[in-house]
Amino acid sequence: MTRQSGSVRRQRGAFIFVTPLLLTTIALLSVMALDGARLYGVRNDLQNQANAAATAGADAAQSCGGVDVSLETMKNRALAAAQAQGFQGGVDDLEVRFGVLVDNPSAPGELAFQPVDDIAASNTVYVSLSSEQSISRLLPEAVLGSVTLNARSAARKAVQATIGMAGSTAGVNAGLLGGVLGAAFGNPSYSLDPTSLNSLENTFVEIEELLAELGVDTVEDMLPLTADNLAAALREIAGNATPAGELLDEMVHAVGIDTLQIADVLAVVEGTEVPGDSQVELYGLVTTLLLNVLREQQDQNGVPLSLSNLGDAGLPLIAAIDEASLNARLFVDRAPKYLAGATARKNSDGNWVSEFYAPDISLELEVAAQILPVNLLGLVEFEIASLTIPLAIDLGGGTGYLTSTRCARGLETTVEFGMELQRQVLELTTGRIDTSTGDLVPEPIDTEIGRISLLFGALSVDPILNLEAELEGAIPGDTDTVMLDPNYPLYCSPSNGCYRLEHQDPGGSLSALALKLNVSDLSLLQGSLGGVDLTPLVAMIEPLLTDLLFDVTDNLTEAVVAPLLQALGVGVGGLSVTVSHAEQGRLVQLIENIDLIN
């Protein structure tokens, strides 16, 4: 019993010695657990602040910030959002960079942030925050020291748009779709009922539905398919029995359509992933497809225009001209593309990634007419026996760039689009079109004048005067920055589809052409009276003939060329831009602890 009592006393002594150590260890572990939880909470708060700062700063990136974007605006927005989450530092305590998201080379399948030099090329904002914290609040910092906590986030915000571009009139009307379609289908008598146009304008096609009809999964898989597949799929979606379906059925069999790819008609910006519920306007796709088909099948003679169909479209001046006296041919030098996934920023080369353009079309006219007798000051009367005026017009088209978008914020449900529109130079000359280059080749007006009568006497002769003259004129191109009005609503109605926002830029008028007429030759080919030289008479007539020809060609452009261009939907230097769909929600992305690529 004595030994056991001694053992107990020794154990009690050991417990007395160990217990304070155990209590101290437990206290230290408790303090460390509390400090760890505190540091973990601080780190979480810091990450939340970085997330809020990056998300707010992304509103000021090029693809989302509207017209005026700057690093200062990004920093101020990021700081305000971080401080709302409890951040105690100032603007200098934030690291804010602008750039883009790219594939991470060190971690395949993940994204990384890459800064860019030009803020106009940005769609993402990177924010890094740091905070130095004592390792322990209870123990002296001199003993345990401090630790620097870091948090970094990148947020991307952008608006995607679907954009079509045409000439200055309100789309392409029955003139082009009625007259030129006949040439495309090999059926000159083809006429398009206005109901077909209405059905086209009011119909939208979802990308997802189009992919299903084509039997592919992504837009990238769709683009290499041929354009006749596209026309057939659109026909099925529109309905075979509808006017639009009947029109598309004609297009499926058009000559040259099977040599085109869908990528020639529908372009996707930089391989952007287009959401399946994005909508494309059927009207824009069909007219773009048509112009591409015409360009594919035209030869050196271009596409002959049916003036009777153009007259039926409401152009009485053209309808009243005998077709034998006016021949018109259309040349599509550059066909447009329908643009999907358009965003407002530049690429690494400094070019806007979303470029769209109106068709570059040339028109060739040849007018043959007879003019009534002309009286010169009551002294001389003459008539023009024949007059042939070949006119070549290069409409030049136009180019547009999506340069700014302001994202919807807060309770707003609309986005703002800003565009730069460049009108090309319109050229007109007497001559022909070189189909190999698209250049205008000047040729003179060919005129023969006969039956000159001296009214003050009984003299009347039938000489033949030859007149050659060249006419040229141009409307210079220019560049404008426009803001589409009103702002575009993001909501698409289940019954009416998406909003259709169209900007009409009227451009110029043919009356603005600075016409210049150069008489290159006026000579007496045949005719005299008893050996009397008629050369002085020719010199008297020359000023009047110059004025007469100028008036004839000037009136010709206003009375024939201007309405013909209106019927073709190409306008005079003007542009028409249509936004048929916009998407923002899927393009907002926030990534924590993202890698930074220098």
Secondary structure, DSSP 8 states (H G I E B T S, - for coil): -HHHHHHHHHHHHHHHHHHHHHHHHHHHHHHHHHHHHHHHHHHHHHHHHHHHHHHHHGGGSTTTB-S---HHHHHHHHHHHHHHTT----GGG-EEEEEEEEE-TTSTT-EEEEE-S-GGG--EEEEEEEEEEES-SSS-HHHH-EEEEEEEEEEE---EEEEEEE-SSSS--HIIIIIIHHHHTT-TT----HHHHHHHHT-EEEHHHHHHHHT-SSHHHHTTSBHHHHHHHHHHHH-TTSHHHHHHHHHHT-TTGGGSBGGGTEEEGGG----TT-EEEHHHHHHHHHHHHHHHH-BTTBEE--HHHHHHTT-HHHHTS-GGGEEEEEEEEE---EEEEE-S-B-TTS-BS-EEEE-EEEEEEEEEE----EEETTTEEEEEEEEEEEEEEE---EEEEEEEEE---TT--EEEEEEEEEE--EEEEEEEE-TTT--EEE--EEEEEEEEEETTSS-EE--EEEEEEEEEEEE---EEEEE-SS-EE---BTTTBS--EEEEE----GGG---EEEEEEEEEEE--BTTB--HHHHHHHHHHHHHHHHHHHHHHIIIIIHHHHHHHT--SS-EEEEEEEEE-GGG-EEEET-EE--
